[in-house]
Amino acid sequence: DTRLDDPLTASLRILNTLAKQLKARRMAAGALVLGSPEVRFVLDSETSDPTDVGIYKHKDANSMVEEFMLLANCSVAAATTAAFPKCAMLRRHPPPLPGAFE
């Protein structure tokens, strides 16, 4: 809500701006976007039968949390590699096959 100007909201806006900068940097470095639409079901409270279906709208808050989780993962991997350069076990993926994402 753009009308809010309390300290918590101001801090979250700063974090969101930083998250967008982190994402832009990752994209410029060649990060892959693998997200796909997420389907959400509305369930009947008594029978648990689906009563409606829709697509979950990804919000800025979701992206902000994702970016800081990725930053934390990368930071831990860098610190682990620095502390244990000969025995750090990090997962590495081979490069994607040409044309795999066309």
C-alpha positions in Angstrom: 0.0 0.0 0.0 1.7 3.2 -1.2 -0.1 5.2 1.6 1.8 3.4 4.4 5.0 5.1 5.6 5.8 3.4 8.9 9.3 2.1 9.5 8.5 -1.5 8.8 7.0 -0.7 5.4 9.9 1.6 4.6 12.4 -1.2 5.4 10.4 -3.7 3.3 10.4 -1.3 0.4 14.2 -1.0 0.6 14.6 -4.8 0.8 12.3 -5.1 -2.3 14.4 -2.6 -4.2 17.6 -4.5 -3.3 15.9 -7.8 -4.3 15.0 -6.4 -7.7 18.7 -5.3 -8.2 19.9 -8.7 -7.2 17.5 -10.3 -9.7 18.6 -7.9 -12.4 22.2 -8.8 -11.8 21.5 -12.5 -11.8 19.6 -12.2 -15.1 22.4 -10.2 -16.7 24.8 -13.0 -15.7 22.7 -15.5 -17.5 20.4 -17.0 -14.9 17.7 -19.3 -16.1 14.0 -18.6 -15.4 12.4 -22.0 -14.8 9.2 -20.9 -13.1 5.9 -22.1 -14.4 2.4 -21.1 -13.5 1.3 -22.6 -10.2 -2.3 -24.0 -10.0 -4.3 -23.4 -6.9 -7.4 -25.3 -5.9 -10.2 -24.1 -3.6 -11.4 -27.1 -1.5 -14.7 -27.6 0.1 -14.3 -27.2 3.9 -16.3 -30.3 4.7 -15.5 -32.8 1.9 -12.2 -31.5 0.7 -13.4 -31.8 -2.9 -12.1 -29.1 -5.3 -14.7 -26.4 -5.9 -12.7 -24.0 -8.0 -9.3 -23.7 -9.7 -7.1 -20.8 -10.6 -3.6 -19.6 -11.2 -1.6 -18.3 -8.2 -0.4 -14.8 -8.9 3.3 -14.4 -8.0 3.7 -11.4 -5.8 6.6 -9.0 -5.3 6.9 -10.4 -1.7 7.5 -13.9 -3.2 10.3 -12.7 -5.5 11.9 -10.7 -2.6 12.0 -13.8 -0.4 13.4 -15.9 -3.3 16.2 -13.5 -4.1 17.4 -13.3 -0.5 17.2 -17.1 -0.2 19.3 -17.4 -3.3 21.7 -14.8 -1.9 22.0 -16.8 1.4 22.6 -20.0 -0.5 25.4 -18.4 -2.6 26.9 -16.8 0.4 27.0 -20.1 2.3 28.5 -21.9 -0.7 31.2 -19.3 -1.1 32.1 -19.4 2.7 32.1 -23.3 2.6 34.4 -23.3 -0.4 36.7 -20.8 1.2 36.9 -22.7 4.5 37.2 -26.1 3.0 38.6 -25.7 -0.6 39.6 -29.3 -1.0 36.6 -31.1 0.5 33.6 -28.8 0.1 30.8 -30.7 -1.7 28.8 -28.4 -3.8 26.1 -29.4 -6.3 27.0 -28.3 -9.9 24.8 -28.8 -12.9 26.2 -29.4 -16.4 25.4 -26.6 -18.9 22.0 -27.1 -20.6 21.9 -28.7 -24.0 21.8 -26.3 -26.9 18.1 -25.6 -27.8 16.8 -27.1 -24.5 15.0 -23.9 -23.6 13.7 -22.8 -27.0 
